[in-house]
Amino acid sequence: MTTVIKLKRSETASSVPGTSDLQVGELAINTSDKKIYVKDSGNNIVEVANQSTGATVDDATALAIALG
């Protein structure tokens, strides 16, 4: 049986999650802007990928560090 994983998400352009919206390591996606965010251990919301740049090695490293 397939497991469905749903990220916190917004369909509102330019909407960015706040620090109270996410737990450390939790991901959120903005489907309108096509951006992915993560909350890091420093309580910061970090954009880790977007459609215009795509994910980079540095983005993947930042995501791996944030997720522990």
Secondary structure, DSSP 8 states (H G I E B T S, - for coil): -------EEE-STT----TTT--TT-EEEETTTTEEEEE-TTS-EEEEEETTT---HHHHHHHHHHH-
